[in-house]
Amino acid sequence: MQSYRTRVGRWPLACTVAALAACADEPVGVTTLSQPRPLAAVDDGWVIVTNTSGGTGVGSLRWALANSAGKWVGFDSSVAGATIVVDTTVVTSVYGNTIMAPKDKGITISGGGLRRVFDVPTHATFYNVTITGGNAPAGSAIRSDSGQVFVGFSTVTGNTGGPAIYAREVALQNTTVSGNTGSGVASGVAYRSAFSTFNATVAHNYPAPGIGWIWQPQPPFVGIDNTIISNNGTPLKNCADTVGFRFFGVNISNDYSCGYGAGIFVTDPLLTGLSANGGATKTEAISHRSPALNGGSNCTINFDQRWVARDQYCDVGAFEFTDWTIVNLTIDANANVDPATGAATVTGTARCSRADTVTVDVQLNQVQKTGKTTSIVVRGRGGQVVNCSTSTQAWSITATPLSGAFQNGNASATAFTNDTPIWVTPAAVDKTVKLVRRK
């Protein structure tokens, strides 16, 4: 597995920055276990947390980290989805740690609104966790004055004081930093030497900007990749500065503080707010009309923060949209033919999984005999814009023949959605209808 070299050196973690694409399917470390085995002991490179105590007793998170010496820290299935409120700031090992909660339910680690949640002396990686309730002047959730912090498939929210994450080097992958309040250079993430994001969302952090550089004589490396940085700051200011910025893929900010031009679009990503959208951690979902939908470029991350598979046109940010508008179409059994024009009016119904506007087209084909052994096919087509809703809506579409005229008898009708927006799943239905000429 490759590692990523920043301007200040090599990340010593097993899954970091440019190697994240390779790690996206399932992070593994010194063992091939996809999840830790359930025992409160040091075993096969893992130390397992078996209770929700915020103290130092056997099986607690603080006990696990104190006995880890650089090993991976996992969680027994009996505590999956639970909240651990620590009674003092948790200090990770000086040898580095990977803290990985179960990806189906996660773990919430809280400072109880009284203290910083994590101090990181050297480097630490966090997977599938929610870090909340931190309270400190700088690094209310995580602080690492001279180290490296990687957060993946996680949420950092509800922390107060200074920047929620404050470190020399920070990397976010499939992670949401939202709902933190802080002053100083940033309310969300503050970095000294390097900051990298991969399909991350940094939004709704106040009143300081969302991200910011802690000034150093040497400019930082800032790599922003398929990321949303939006709705931060009071007044609105998403980035404190743009020193060292490089954009990869497609990125979205709703002001010009993060720059503009190739690689970043200044527009509203239409986030719906931090909420439980499935998965182990809360996420900032995007609206079905969001420019982030299918907006990513050169996507290398196979899953979103919830471990939902991304398609080939990945969405920008930590959330992959899957709530497509589904259209159900029906065709009525009979259709009327206008004897003056030869056109046929086909009727039916449409129902959508959400209120939406769709275009419904009808293709009508009728085989007409012109002799004992010969026949022709009369074809016609028409369309109508339908204001579709969760209730059944009637539609009526006139199919005008390209040549000839429709007659009494059977015809093959197809109703289908046409020119659908990207959030609408195309729909079609076929039916044999009876054509009746009006008198």
N, C-alpha and C positions, 0 to 999 in steps of 0.2 A: 504494500500500500504506500502510495506516495505521500509526502507531507508537503506543506506549503511554506515557502520561505518569504517572510516579510522583510521589510527594510532593516528590521532590528534583529533578525536571526530566525532560527528554525523553531516552529512550534513542536514541542516534545510530546504532544498528545497523540494517541493512536488514530483519532479521527478529527482532523481539523481542516479548516478553511478549504483549500482547493481539493483536498481529499474527501470533502463532504459528499461529493457526488458518488464516490465509491462506497461511502458509509451509509447512504440514504436508505438502502433497503433494510438493513438491520445492523446497528452498530455492534461490533464484537471487539473484544480486547484480548486479554491474555488467555482467554479460553474460547471455546466455540459455543458456549451457552448462549441461547437467545434471551433467557431470563435467568436470574440467579436461582440457585437451588435453595429450598426453604429450610435453613438451619442457622441458628445464631452462633456462627463460628467463622473463623478464618479458614477458607477452603478454596483450593484451585484458583487463587487469584481474586477471590471475592470475599467481602465481609458483608454479612446479611443483617439488616435491620428487622427486628421481629416485634417491636412495640412502638407506640406513639409517644413515649415519654420524651419530655424536653430536657431531661437531665442526663446523667452519665451512667446510669445503670446498664447492666449487660443487655444487649439487644437494642439499645437506643441508638439514635442517629449519631449523637456525640460520642458514644462508646465506639461505634463502628469506625468513625473517622479517626478517633484516637488510636485505634488498633489497625489502621489500614496500611500505613507505610507505603503509600502509593498504589495500593490495590483498588479494585473496583468495588464500589459500595452499591449493593442491591437491596431489595425489599421483599420480605416474605409476602406471599399472596394474601395472608390474613390481614395485612395492613394496607393493601392496595386500595387507593381511593381515599385514604384517611388524611387527616390534617395533623401535623406535628407542630406544636407551638413550643419553640425552644425557650429555655429559661435564661439563657445567655447566648451571646453571639457564637455561632458555630465556626470553628477554625479548621480548615482542611489541612491535610498532611503537607509537610514541606517537600515531600517526594511527589506531590501531585495526586489528584484523585479524578476518577470518573464516577459521578453519582447518577445511577440510572434507575428510574422508577419503572414499574410495569407500564408498557405502552397502551394497554387497554383501559386502565383506570388512573394511572399516575399517582402522584403524591403531592400534597400541598405542605409547604414548609413556611411557617409564619414566625415573625418576630413579635407577634402579639401587640403590635403598635407601640412597642416600648424600646426596641433595640434594633441594631443592624442584624440581618439574618446570617450572612456569611462573610468571613474574612478569608482571603485566599493568599497565603504567603508567596506561593510560586505559580502554580497553574492548576486549574480545575475545569472539568467538563460536566455539564448538567444535561440530562435527557429526561423528557416526559415529566417535568416537575412544574408546579406553580410556586413561585416565590413571592410572598406577600407579607403585609403587616410589618415591614421594616421601617425603622425610624432612626435616622442618623443624618448629620450635616452633609456627608458626602459618601455615596455608596450605601444607601439605605437598604438595598437588597443584597448587593455584592460589592465588596471593595477589595482591590488588589493593587497596592501602590506601585509595586515593581513587577507584577506577574501578568499572567495571561488567563483570560476567562472565555470559555466557549459555552454557549447556551443553544441547545437544539431541541426542537419539538416541545417547546416549553412556553410558559407565560410568566411575565414579570409584571405584577399589577398591585395597586393598593399600597404602595410604599411612599413614605413622606420624608421630607427634610431636604436633602440635596439630590443629585442625580441617583436614580435607582441603581444603575450599574456605573462603577467608577473604577477604571483599571488602566494599566499601561497599554495592554492590547486586549481588544474585545472582538469576538466573532459571534454572529447570530445566524442560525440556519433554521428555517421553518419555525420561527419564534416570534411571539407577539410581545411587545413592550407597550403597555397601554394602561391608562388610568393611574399614573403615578404623579404625585405633586412634589415639586422641588424647585429650589432657587439656585442661583449661580449660573454656571456655563450651560447646564442642561437639566431638564427634569427627567429625561429617559435614560440616555447613555452618554457618559463622558469618557474620553479616551486620551491617552498621552501620545503613543507612538504609532498605533495601528487600529483601524476599525474596519471590519469586513462583514458584509451581509450577503446572505443567499436566501431569496424568497422569504424575507422577513417583513414584519409590519411594525412600525413605530408610530403610534397615533394616540391622540387624546391625552397627552401628558402636559401638565401645566405647573406654574405659569412660565417657567423658563423654556427655552427651545427644546425640541425633541432630542437632538443630539448636539454635542459640542466638543471641541478640542480643548484639552487642558494644556495651555501653552508650554512649549519646550523650544529650545534653540533650533532643533532639527524638525522640519515639517513632518507631519505624520503621513503614513500611507492609508488612504481611505478608499476601499473598493466596495461599491454599491451595485448589487446584482439582483435584478428582478425584484425590487423592494419597493414598498410603499412607506413614505415618510410624510405624514399628513395630519392636519388638524391639531398641531402642537402649538404651545405657547399662548400666552395672554399678554399683549395682543399676538395674533397669529405670527409665529416664526418657527419653522420646522427645523432649520439648521442654524446654529450660531455662526458658522462660517463655512467656507468651501475649500479651505487649505488642504492640499493633497488629494482632492477628490478625483476618482476615476470611476466611470460608469460602465457597467457591463450589462448585457441584456437590455431590458426596458424597465425604467423606474418611473414612479409617479410621486409628485409632491403637489400640494394645492397652493403653494406660493413660490416665489422666485428665490427664496433664501438658500435653497440647496443648489442653485444654478439653473440653467436652462440650455436647450439645444440638444444635440445628439445624445441619446441615452437616457434623457430624463424629460418627461412631459409634465408641464404645469397644468393640472386639471384636477377636478374633484374626483377621487376614486370611489365615491359613494359607498363608504363604509357604513355598516348598520349598527356599530357599537359592540363592545365586548360582551359576549354572551356564550351560553353553552350551546354549541352547534354540533355536538357529537365529539367523540374522542376523549382523551384524558384531561385536556386543558381547555379553557375558554379561548375563543378566537374572535377576531374582528372579521365577520363575514362581509362579502361584497354584494351589492345589489345586482340583480340580473341585468341592469342597464349600465353597470360599471365599466369604464374603459379598461379596468384591470382584467376583465374577463377575456381569456384567450389572448391577452396582451403581451405575455412574456416572449422572450427571444433567447435562442441558444440554451434552452432549458436542459439542465442536467440532473435536477432533483426529482426522483421518481414518485415521491409522496409529499403530501402537505403536512401541516402541523398535526393534524388528526390521524395521520397515517392513512389518509385517503389517497388512492392512486391519482396521480396527475396524468392528463392526456397529453398528446403530442404538442398541443398548443397550451402550454401551462399558463395559469393565471399569475399576475404580478402579486406579490405578497405571500403571506404565510398560509392563506386559505385558498383552497381549490373549489370553485363553484360547481355544485352538482344538482342544484334544485331547478332543473330545466322545466320550462313550460310544456306540459303535455296536452296535446289536442286530440279530442275524440270526435270523429266525424261519422255521420250516418247519411244515407241516401233514401228518400222515400220511394215507394214501389212504383208510383205512376208519375208521368211527366206530360205536360200539355204542349202541343205543337200549334203554332200560329199558322193558319192556312195561308195568310197573306205573305209571310216572310219565309216560311219553312223552318223557322228557328224553334227550338224546344226549350221549355223552361223546366229545369230540374230543381227540386227542393230537397231539403234535408235539415240536419241540425249540427251544431257545433257546441262543444263544452270544453273549457280549458281549466287546467289545474290552478291558474291564477288569472285575474283580470288582465287581458292583453288584447292587442289588435293584431289580427292575422288576416292574410289574404287567402281566400279559398277559391281554387279554380276547379272547373268541371270539364272533363274531356268526354265527349259522347260519340260513339261509333255505332252505325246501323248498317247491317247488310241488307240490301234491297235487290230482289230478283228482277231482271229485265227480260228474261226469257226462260225457257225450260232448262237451259244449261248455263246461263250466264248471270252474273250479279255484279253489283257495284257496292262500294262502301262509302257511305256519306259520313263525313267527320265534321264535328263542330266543337267549339270551345268558348268558354266565357269565364269571368271571374267576378268576385265581390269582396270588398273589405268587410270583415265581420268583427264587431266589438264583442269579443269572446269573454265569458266569465265562468264562474263555477256553477252557474245555472245553465240549463240547456237553452241555446239561442237558435232560432230558426233562420235559415238562409234560403234565398231563391235566386238562381243563376240562370241566365239565358245563354244557351249554347248556340251560337250562330254558325250554320254550316259554311264550310269553305267553298263548296259548290253543291248544286242540287238542293234538295229540301228533305227534311225528315218527314216520315210518313207513319201511319198507324202501324203498330207492331212492336217487337222487342228491340232493345238497343243495349249496348254495354256502356255503363257509366262509371267513370272514376272521378271521385272528389279528392283533392289533395291540397295541402298548404303550399304556397308558392312565395318565393322571395322572403323566407322566414328570417327573422333576426337570429343571431347566433345563440341566444338563450332559449329558442323554441325548437323542440324536437320535431322534425318534419313528420307529417302524418298523411295517410292515404287510405281510401276504402274503395272497393269495387263492388258493383251490383248490377244485375240485369233489371232494367226498368221497362215498363210498358208505356209506349208513346201513344197518346190519344190526340187526334186533330180536333181543335175546337171548331164548332160550327158557327 
